Amino acid sequence: MSTNKQVVSKERMYEIIRRPVITEKATLISEHNQVCFQVPLDASKPEIRKAVEELFKVKVDAVNTLTTKGKYKRFRGHTGKRGDIKKAVVTLAEGQSIDVTSGL
């Protein structure tokens, strides 16, 4: 863990946490005190950590990110590409929790 504090504006925090990912796998990882969010492609791990801690008032242990490349799809003979998606799996400290069904 780094000790340097990164300054993130309140507007940027709301941009970073776009929406929670609610899938079967995301529900399974919630048993291990983890939550999954969709974030912008340019968001860094320290920014994500700071945003989750400030917006949800919880202590974050770790942040893991993954980028899913967009698929090429066909519709009525025309090809198009879905956008790339970046997800952040946030591990919360023991005893902390986030209710993703309620809004901010």
C-alpha distances in whole Angstrom, upper triangle without the diagonal:
4,7,9,11,13,16,18,21,23,25,22,20,23,24,20,21,25,25,24,25,28,29,30,27,25,27,26,22,23,24,20,19,18,19,20,21,23,21,22,22,21,18,14,11,10,13,14,11,13,16,16,15,18,20,20,19,17,13,11,9,9,11,13,16,19,22,26,28,32,35,38,41,44,46,50,50,47,44,41,37,35,32,28,26,22,20,17,16,14,13,14,14,17,20,19,21,22,26,26,30,30,29,27
4,6,8,10,14,16,20,21,24,21,19,23,23,20,21,25,26,26,27,30,31,32,29,27,29,29,25,25,27,23,22,21,21,22,22,23,21,22,22,20,17,13,11,9,12,14,12,12,16,17,15,17,20,21,20,18,15,13,12,11,13,15,17,21,23,27,29,32,35,39,41,45,47,51,51,48,44,41,37,35,32,29,26,23,22,18,18,16,16,17,16,20,23,21,23,24,27,27,31,31,30,27
4,6,9,13,15,19,21,23,21,20,23,24,21,23,26,28,27,29,32,33,35,32,29,31,31,27,27,29,25,23,22,23,24,24,25,23,24,24,22,19,16,14,11,14,15,13,12,16,17,15,17,20,21,19,18,15,14,13,14,15,18,20,24,26,30,32,35,38,42,44,48,50,53,53,50,47,44,40,38,34,31,29,25,24,21,21,18,18,18,17,20,23,21,24,24,28,28,32,31,30,27
4,6,10,13,16,19,21,19,18,22,22,20,21,25,27,27,29,32,34,35,33,30,32,33,29,29,30,27,25,24,24,24,24,25,22,22,23,20,17,14,13,10,12,15,13,12,15,17,15,16,20,21,19,19,16,15,15,15,16,19,20,24,25,29,31,34,38,41,43,47,48,52,52,49,46,42,39,36,33,30,28,24,24,21,22,19,20,20,19,23,25,23,25,25,29,29,32,31,30,27
4,7,9,13,15,18,16,15,18,19,17,19,22,25,25,27,30,32,34,32,29,31,32,28,27,30,27,24,23,23,23,22,23,20,21,21,19,16,13,12,9,10,13,11,9,12,14,13,13,16,18,17,16,15,14,15,15,16,19,20,23,25,29,31,33,37,40,42,46,47,51,51,48,45,41,38,35,32,29,27,23,23,20,21,18,19,19,19,22,24,22,23,23,26,26,30,29,27,24
4,6,10,13,15,12,12,16,16,14,16,20,22,23,25,29,31,33,31,28,30,31,28,27,30,27,24,23,22,22,20,21,18,17,18,15,13,11,11,7,7,11,10,8,10,13,12,12,15,17,17,17,16,15,16,16,15,18,18,21,23,26,28,30,34,37,39,43,44,47,48,44,41,38,35,32,28,26,24,21,20,18,20,18,19,19,20,24,25,22,23,23,26,25,28,27,25,22
4,7,10,12,10,10,14,15,13,16,19,22,23,26,29,32,34,32,29,31,32,29,28,31,29,26,24,23,23,21,21,18,17,19,16,13,12,13,10,8,12,12,8,10,13,13,11,14,17,16,18,17,17,19,18,17,20,20,23,24,27,29,31,35,37,40,43,44,47,48,44,42,38,35,32,29,27,25,22,22,19,21,19,21,21,22,25,26,23,24,23,26,25,28,27,24,21
4,7,8,6,7,10,11,10,13,15,18,20,23,26,29,31,30,26,29,30,27,26,29,28,25,23,21,20,18,18,15,14,16,14,11,11,12,9,7,10,10,7,8,11,12,10,12,15,15,16,17,16,19,18,16,19,18,21,22,25,27,28,32,35,37,40,40,44,44,41,39,35,32,29,26,24,22,19,19,17,19,18,20,20,21,25,26,22,22,21,23,22,25,24,21,17
4,5,5,6,9,10,11,13,15,18,20,23,27,30,33,31,28,30,32,29,28,31,30,27,24,22,22,19,19,16,15,18,15,13,14,15,13,10,12,13,10,9,13,13,11,11,15,16,18,19,18,21,21,19,22,21,24,24,27,28,29,33,35,37,40,40,44,44,41,39,35,32,30,26,25,23,21,21,19,22,20,22,22,24,27,27,24,24,21,23,22,25,23,20,16
4,5,5,7,9,10,11,14,16,18,22,24,28,31,30,26,28,30,28,26,29,29,25,23,21,20,17,18,15,15,18,17,14,16,17,15,11,12,13,10,8,11,12,9,9,13,14,16,18,18,21,21,19,22,21,24,24,27,29,29,33,35,37,39,40,43,44,41,39,35,32,29,26,25,23,21,20,19,21,19,22,21,23,26,26,22,21,19,20,20,22,20,16,13
4,5,5,6,9,11,12,15,18,21,24,27,30,29,26,28,31,28,27,30,30,27,24,21,20,17,16,14,14,17,15,13,16,17,16,12,13,15,13,10,13,15,12,11,15,16,19,20,20,23,23,20,22,21,23,23,25,27,27,30,33,34,36,37,40,41,37,36,32,29,27,23,23,21,19,19,19,21,20,23,23,25,28,28,24,23,20,21,20,22,20,16,13
4,5,5,6,9,11,14,17,19,23,26,29,27,24,27,29,26,25,29,28,25,22,20,18,15,14,11,11,13,12,10,12,14,13,9,10,13,10,8,12,13,12,11,15,16,18,19,18,21,20,17,19,18,20,20,22,24,24,28,30,32,35,35,38,39,36,34,30,27,24,21,20,18,16,17,16,19,18,21,21,23,27,27,23,22,20,21,19,22,20,17,15
4,5,5,7,9,12,14,17,20,23,26,25,22,24,26,23,22,26,25,21,19,16,16,13,13,10,11,14,13,10,12,12,11,8,8,10,8,5,8,10,8,8,11,13,14,16,15,18,17,15,17,16,19,19,22,24,25,28,31,32,35,36,39,40,37,35,31,28,25,22,20,18,16,15,14,16,15,18,18,20,23,23,20,19,16,18,16,19,17,15,12
4,6,6,7,10,12,16,19,22,25,24,21,23,26,23,22,26,25,22,20,16,15,12,12,10,11,15,14,12,14,15,15,11,10,13,11,8,10,12,10,8,11,14,16,18,17,20,20,17,19,18,20,20,22,24,24,27,30,31,33,34,37,38,35,33,29,27,24,21,20,17,16,15,15,17,16,19,19,22,25,24,21,19,16,17,15,17,15,12,9
4,6,6,10,13,15,19,22,25,24,21,23,26,24,23,27,26,23,20,17,15,12,10,8,8,11,11,9,12,14,14,11,10,13,13,9,12,14,13,11,14,17,18,20,19,21,20,17,18,16,18,17,19,21,21,24,27,28,31,31,34,35,32,30,26,23,20,17,17,14,13,14,14,17,16,20,20,23,27,27,23,21,18,19,16,19,18,14,13
4,6,9,11,14,17,20,23,22,18,21,23,21,20,24,23,20,17,14,13,9,8,5,6,9,9,7,9,10,11,8,7,10,10,7,9,12,12,11,13,16,16,17,15,18,16,13,14,13,15,15,17,19,20,23,26,27,30,31,35,35,32,30,26,23,20,17,15,13,11,11,10,13,13,17,17,20,24,24,21,19,16,18,15,18,18,15,13
4,6,8,11,14,17,20,19,16,18,20,18,17,21,20,18,15,12,10,6,7,6,8,12,12,10,12,12,13,10,8,10,11,7,8,11,11,9,11,14,14,16,14,17,16,13,14,13,15,15,17,19,20,23,26,27,30,31,34,35,33,30,27,24,20,17,16,13,11,10,9,12,11,15,15,19,22,22,18,16,13,14,12,14,14,12,10
4,7,10,13,16,19,19,16,18,21,19,18,22,22,20,17,13,11,7,6,6,8,11,13,11,14,15,16,13,11,14,14,11,11,15,15,12,14,17,18,19,18,20,19,16,16,14,15,15,16,18,18,21,23,24,27,27,31,32,29,27,24,21,17,15,14,11,10,10,11,13,14,17,18,22,25,24,21,18,15,15,12,14,14,11,11
4,6,9,12,16,16,13,15,18,17,16,19,20,18,15,11,9,6,5,8,10,14,16,14,16,16,18,16,13,15,16,13,12,15,16,13,13,17,17,19,18,20,19,16,16,15,15,15,16,18,18,21,24,24,27,27,30,32,30,28,24,22,18,16,15,12,11,10,11,12,13,16,17,21,23,23,19,16,13,12,9,10,11,10,10
4,6,10,13,12,9,11,14,13,12,16,16,14,12,8,6,4,6,9,13,15,17,15,17,16,18,16,13,15,16,13,11,15,16,13,13,16,16,18,16,18,17,14,15,14,14,15,16,19,19,21,24,25,28,28,32,33,31,29,26,23,19,17,16,13,12,9,9,10,11,14,15,18,20,20,17,14,10,10,6,9,10,10,11
4,6,10,9,7,9,12,11,11,15,16,15,12,8,5,5,6,10,13,15,18,16,18,17,20,18,15,17,19,16,14,18,19,17,16,19,18,20,18,19,17,15,14,13,13,14,13,16,16,18,22,22,25,26,29,31,29,27,24,21,17,16,15,11,11,8,9,10,12,14,16,20,21,21,19,15,13,12,9,11,13,13,15
4,7,8,6,7,10,11,10,14,15,15,12,9,8,9,10,14,17,19,22,20,22,21,23,22,18,19,22,19,17,20,22,19,17,21,20,21,19,21,20,18,17,16,16,17,16,19,19,20,23,23,26,26,30,32,30,28,25,23,19,19,18,14,14,12,13,12,14,16,17,21,22,21,19,15,13,12,9,9,13,14,16
4,5,5,6,9,10,11,13,15,15,13,11,9,11,12,16,19,20,23,22,23,22,25,24,20,22,24,22,20,23,25,22,21,24,22,23,21,22,21,19,17,16,16,16,15,18,18,19,22,22,25,25,29,30,29,27,25,22,19,19,18,15,15,12,14,13,15,17,19,22,23,23,21,18,16,15,12,13,16,17,20
4,5,5,6,9,10,12,14,15,13,12,11,14,15,19,22,23,26,25,25,24,27,26,23,24,26,25,22,25,27,25,23,25,24,24,22,23,21,20,18,18,17,19,17,20,20,21,24,24,27,28,31,32,32,29,27,25,22,22,21,18,18,15,16,14,16,17,19,22,22,23,21,18,17,16,14,15,18,20,22
4,5,5,6,9,10,12,13,11,10,9,12,14,17,21,21,24,22,23,21,24,24,20,21,24,23,20,23,25,24,22,24,22,22,20,20,18,17,15,15,14,16,15,18,19,20,24,24,27,29,32,33,32,30,27,25,21,21,19,16,16,13,13,11,14,15,17,20,21,21,20,17,16,16,14,16,19,21,23
4,5,5,6,9,10,11,8,7,6,9,12,15,18,19,22,20,21,19,21,21,17,18,21,19,17,19,22,20,18,21,19,19,17,17,16,14,13,14,13,16,15,19,20,21,25,25,28,29,33,34,33,30,28,25,21,21,19,15,14,11,11,9,11,12,14,17,18,19,17,14,13,13,11,13,16,17,19
4,6,5,7,10,10,9,8,9,12,15,18,22,23,26,23,24,22,24,24,20,20,23,21,18,21,23,21,18,21,19,20,18,19,18,17,16,17,17,19,19,22,23,24,28,28,31,32,35,37,35,33,31,28,24,24,22,19,18,15,14,12,13,13,15,18,18,17,16,13,12,12,11,12,15,17,19
4,5,6,8,10,9,10,11,14,17,20,23,24,27,25,25,22,25,25,21,21,24,23,20,22,25,23,21,23,20,20,19,18,17,17,16,17,17,20,19,23,24,25,29,29,32,33,37,38,37,34,32,29,26,26,24,20,19,16,15,12,14,13,15,17,17,17,17,14,14,14,14,15,19,21,22
4,5,5,7,6,7,8,12,15,18,21,22,24,22,21,19,21,22,18,18,21,20,17,19,22,21,18,20,17,17,15,15,14,13,13,14,15,18,18,22,24,25,29,30,33,34,38,39,38,35,32,29,26,25,22,19,17,14,12,9,10,9,11,14,14,15,14,12,13,14,13,15,18,20,21
4,5,5,5,6,9,12,15,18,22,23,25,22,22,19,21,22,18,17,20,19,15,17,20,19,16,17,15,15,14,14,14,14,14,16,17,20,21,24,26,27,31,32,35,36,39,41,39,37,34,31,27,26,24,21,19,15,13,10,10,9,10,12,12,13,11,9,9,10,10,13,15,17,18
4,6,7,9,12,16,19,22,25,27,28,26,25,22,24,25,21,20,23,22,18,20,23,22,18,20,17,17,16,15,16,16,17,19,20,23,23,27,29,30,34,34,38,39,42,43,42,40,37,34,31,30,27,24,22,18,16,13,13,11,11,13,12,12,12,10,12,13,14,16,18,21,22
4,6,9,12,15,19,21,24,25,27,24,23,20,21,22,19,18,21,21,17,18,21,21,18,19,15,15,13,12,12,14,14,17,18,22,23,26,28,30,34,35,38,39,43,44,43,40,37,34,31,29,27,23,21,17,15,11,11,8,9,10,10,11,11,11,12,14,15,18,20,22,22
4,7,10,14,17,19,23,24,25,22,21,18,19,20,17,15,18,18,14,14,18,17,14,15,12,11,10,10,11,12,13,16,18,21,23,27,28,30,34,35,39,40,43,45,43,40,37,34,31,29,26,23,20,16,14,10,9,6,6,8,8,8,8,7,9,11,13,16,17,19,19
4,7,10,14,15,19,20,22,19,18,15,17,17,14,13,16,15,12,13,17,16,14,15,12,12,10,10,9,9,10,12,15,18,19,23,25,27,31,32,35,36,40,41,39,36,34,30,27,25,23,19,16,13,10,7,5,4,6,9,10,12,10,8,9,11,11,15,16,18,18
4,7,10,13,16,18,20,17,17,14,16,16,12,12,15,13,10,12,15,14,12,14,12,12,10,12,11,10,11,12,14,16,17,21,22,25,28,29,33,34,37,39,37,34,31,28,24,22,20,16,14,10,8,6,5,7,8,12,13,14,11,9,8,9,8,12,14,14,15
4,7,10,13,15,17,14,15,13,16,15,11,12,15,13,11,14,16,15,13,16,14,15,13,14,12,10,9,9,11,13,14,17,19,21,25,26,29,30,34,35,33,30,27,24,20,19,16,13,10,7,6,4,6,9,11,15,17,17,15,12,10,12,9,12,15,15,15
4,6,10,12,14,12,13,12,14,13,9,11,14,11,10,13,15,13,13,16,15,16,13,15,13,11,11,10,11,12,13,16,17,20,24,25,28,29,32,34,31,29,25,22,19,16,14,11,9,6,5,7,8,11,13,17,19,20,16,14,11,12,9,12,14,13,13
4,7,9,12,10,13,13,15,13,10,13,15,13,12,16,17,15,15,19,18,19,17,18,16,13,12,10,10,10,11,14,14,17,20,22,25,26,29,30,28,25,22,19,15,13,11,7,6,5,6,9,11,15,16,20,23,23,20,18,15,16,12,15,16,15,15
4,7,8,7,9,10,13,10,8,12,13,11,11,15,16,14,15,18,18,19,16,18,16,12,12,9,10,10,12,14,15,18,21,23,26,27,31,32,29,26,22,19,16,13,11,8,6,6,7,10,12,15,17,21,24,24,21,19,17,18,15,17,18,16,15
4,5,5,9,11,13,11,10,14,15,13,14,17,18,17,18,21,21,22,19,21,18,14,14,11,11,10,12,13,14,18,20,22,25,26,30,30,27,24,21,18,15,11,10,8,6,8,10,13,15,19,21,24,27,28,25,23,20,21,18,21,21,19,18
4,6,9,11,14,12,11,15,17,15,17,20,20,20,21,24,23,23,20,22,18,15,13,10,10,8,10,11,12,16,19,21,24,26,29,29,26,23,20,16,14,10,8,7,6,9,10,14,16,20,22,25,28,30,27,25,23,24,21,24,25,22,22
4,6,10,12,10,11,14,15,14,16,19,19,19,21,23,23,23,20,21,18,15,14,11,12,11,13,14,16,20,22,25,28,29,33,33,29,26,23,19,18,14,11,11,9,11,12,16,17,20,22,25,29,30,27,26,24,25,23,26,26,24,22
4,7,9,6,7,10,11,10,12,15,16,16,18,20,19,19,16,18,15,12,12,10,11,11,14,16,18,21,24,27,30,31,35,35,32,29,25,22,19,16,13,11,9,10,9,13,14,17,19,22,25,26,23,22,20,22,20,23,23,21,19
4,6,5,6,9,10,11,12,14,16,16,18,19,19,17,15,15,13,10,10,9,11,12,16,18,20,24,27,29,33,34,38,38,35,32,28,25,22,19,16,14,11,11,10,13,13,15,17,20,23,25,22,22,21,23,21,25,25,23,21
4,5,5,6,9,10,11,12,14,15,16,17,16,14,11,12,9,6,7,7,11,13,16,19,21,25,28,31,34,36,40,40,37,34,30,27,24,21,18,15,12,11,8,10,10,12,14,16,20,22,19,19,18,21,20,23,24,22,20
4,5,5,6,9,10,11,12,14,15,16,15,13,11,11,10,8,11,11,15,16,20,22,25,28,32,34,38,39,43,43,40,37,33,30,27,24,21,18,15,14,11,13,11,13,14,16,20,22,19,19,19,22,21,24,24,23,20
4,5,5,6,9,10,11,12,14,15,15,14,12,14,12,10,12,12,15,16,19,22,24,27,30,32,36,37,41,41,38,35,32,28,25,22,19,17,14,13,11,13,12,15,15,18,21,23,19,19,18,21,19,23,22,20,18
4,6,5,6,9,10,11,12,13,13,12,10,12,10,7,10,10,13,14,17,20,22,25,29,31,34,35,39,39,37,34,30,27,24,20,18,15,12,10,8,10,9,12,13,15,19,20,17,16,15,17,16,19,19,18,15
4,6,5,6,9,10,11,11,10,9,6,9,8,7,10,11,15,17,20,23,25,29,32,34,37,39,42,43,40,37,34,30,27,24,21,18,15,13,10,10,8,10,10,12,16,17,14,14,14,17,16,20,20,18,16
4,6,5,6,8,10,10,10,10,9,11,11,10,14,15,18,20,23,26,27,31,34,36,39,40,44,45,42,39,35,32,29,26,23,20,17,16,13,14,11,13,13,14,18,19,15,16,15,18,17,21,20,18,15
4,6,5,6,8,9,10,11,10,13,13,11,14,14,18,19,22,24,26,29,32,34,37,38,41,42,39,37,33,30,27,23,21,18,16,14,12,13,11,14,13,15,19,19,16,15,13,16,15,18,17,15,12
4,6,5,6,7,7,8,8,11,11,10,13,14,17,19,21,24,26,29,32,34,37,38,41,42,40,37,33,30,27,24,22,19,16,13,11,11,8,11,10,12,15,16,12,11,10,12,12,15,15,13,11
4,6,6,5,5,6,6,10,11,11,15,16,20,22,25,28,29,33,36,37,41,41,45,46,43,41,37,34,31,28,26,22,19,17,14,14,10,11,9,11,14,14,11,11,11,14,14,18,16,15,13
4,6,5,7,9,10,14,15,15,18,19,22,24,26,29,30,34,37,38,41,42,45,47,44,41,38,35,31,28,26,23,21,19,16,17,14,15,13,14,17,17,14,14,12,15,15,18,16,15,11
4,6,8,11,12,16,16,15,18,19,22,23,25,28,29,32,35,36,39,39,43,44,42,39,36,33,29,26,25,22,19,17,15,16,13,15,14,15,18,17,14,13,10,12,12,15,13,11,7
4,6,9,10,14,15,15,18,19,22,24,25,29,30,32,36,37,40,40,44,45,43,40,37,34,30,28,26,23,20,18,15,15,12,13,11,13,15,14,10,9,7,9,10,13,11,10,8
4,7,10,13,15,16,19,21,24,26,28,31,33,36,39,40,43,44,47,49,46,44,40,37,34,31,29,26,23,20,17,17,14,14,11,12,14,13,9,10,9,12,13,16,14,14,11
4,6,10,12,13,17,19,22,25,27,30,32,35,38,39,43,43,47,48,46,43,40,37,33,31,28,25,22,19,16,15,11,11,7,8,10,10,6,7,8,11,13,16,15,15,13
4,7,10,11,15,18,21,24,27,30,32,35,39,40,44,45,48,49,47,44,41,37,34,31,29,25,22,19,15,14,10,9,6,6,9,9,7,9,11,14,16,19,19,19,17
4,6,8,11,14,18,21,23,27,29,32,35,37,41,42,46,46,44,41,38,34,31,28,26,22,19,16,12,11,7,6,5,6,9,11,9,10,11,15,15,19,19,19,17
4,7,10,14,17,21,23,27,29,32,36,38,41,43,47,47,45,42,39,35,32,29,26,23,20,17,13,11,8,5,5,5,9,12,10,12,14,17,18,22,22,22,21
4,7,10,14,17,20,23,26,29,33,35,38,40,44,44,42,39,35,32,29,26,23,20,16,14,10,8,6,5,7,9,12,15,13,14,15,18,18,22,23,23,21
4,7,10,13,16,20,22,25,29,31,35,36,40,41,38,35,32,28,25,23,19,16,13,10,7,6,5,6,9,12,15,17,15,15,15,18,17,21,22,21,20
4,7,11,13,17,20,22,26,28,32,34,38,38,36,32,29,26,23,20,17,14,11,8,6,5,6,8,12,14,17,20,18,17,17,19,18,22,23,23,22
4,7,10,13,16,19,23,25,29,31,34,34,32,29,26,22,19,17,13,11,7,6,4,6,9,11,15,18,21,23,20,19,18,20,18,22,23,22,22
4,7,10,13,16,19,22,25,28,31,31,29,25,23,19,16,14,11,8,6,5,7,8,12,14,18,21,23,25,23,22,21,22,20,23,25,24,24
4,6,9,13,16,19,22,24,28,28,25,22,19,15,13,11,7,6,4,6,9,11,15,18,21,24,27,29,26,25,23,24,21,24,26,25,24
4,6,9,13,15,19,21,25,25,22,19,16,13,10,9,6,5,6,8,11,13,17,20,23,26,29,30,28,26,24,25,22,24,26,25,26
4,7,10,13,16,19,23,22,20,16,13,10,8,7,5,7,9,11,15,17,20,23,27,30,33,34,32,30,28,28,25,27,29,28,28
4,7,9,13,15,19,19,16,13,10,6,5,5,5,7,10,13,17,19,23,26,29,32,35,36,33,31,28,29,25,26,29,27,28
4,6,10,13,16,16,14,10,8,6,5,8,8,11,14,16,20,22,25,28,31,35,37,38,36,33,31,31,27,28,31,30,31
4,7,10,13,12,10,7,6,4,6,9,11,14,17,20,23,25,29,32,35,39,41,42,39,37,34,34,30,31,34,33,34
4,7,10,10,8,6,5,6,7,11,13,16,19,21,25,27,31,34,36,40,42,43,40,37,35,34,30,31,33,32,34
4,7,6,5,4,6,9,11,14,17,19,23,25,29,31,34,37,40,44,46,46,44,41,38,37,33,33,36,35,37
4,5,5,6,8,11,12,16,19,21,24,26,30,32,35,39,41,45,47,47,44,41,38,37,33,33,35,34,36
4,6,8,11,14,16,19,22,24,28,30,34,36,39,42,45,49,50,51,48,45,42,40,37,36,38,37,39
4,7,10,13,16,19,22,25,28,31,34,37,40,43,46,50,52,52,49,46,44,42,39,38,41,40,41
4,7,10,13,16,19,22,26,28,32,34,38,41,44,47,50,50,47,44,42,41,37,37,39,37,39
4,7,10,13,16,19,23,25,29,31,35,38,41,44,47,48,45,42,39,39,35,35,37,36,37
4,7,10,13,16,19,22,26,28,32,35,38,41,44,44,42,39,36,35,32,32,34,33,34
4,6,9,12,16,19,22,25,28,31,34,38,40,41,38,36,33,33,29,30,32,30,31
4,7,9,13,15,19,22,25,28,31,35,37,38,35,32,29,29,25,26,28,27,28
4,6,10,13,17,20,22,26,29,32,35,36,33,30,27,27,24,25,27,25,26
4,7,10,14,17,20,23,26,29,32,33,30,28,26,26,23,25,26,25,25
4,7,10,13,16,20,22,26,29,30,27,24,22,23,19,21,23,21,22
4,7,10,13,16,19,23,26,27,24,22,20,21,18,20,22,21,20
4,7,10,13,16,19,22,23,20,19,17,18,15,18,19,19,19
4,6,10,12,16,19,20,17,16,14,16,14,17,19,18,17
4,7,10,13,16,17,15,14,13,15,13,17,18,18,18
4,6,10,13,14,12,11,10,13,13,16,17,17,17
4,7,9,11,10,10,11,14,14,18,19,19,19
4,7,8,6,7,9,12,13,17,18,18,17
4,6,6,8,11,15,16,20,20,21,20
4,6,9,12,15,18,20,21,22,22
4,7,10,13,16,19,19,21,20
4,7,10,13,16,16,17,16
4,7,9,12,12,14,14
4,6,9,9,10,10
4,6,6,8,10
4,5,7,9
4,7,10
4,7
4
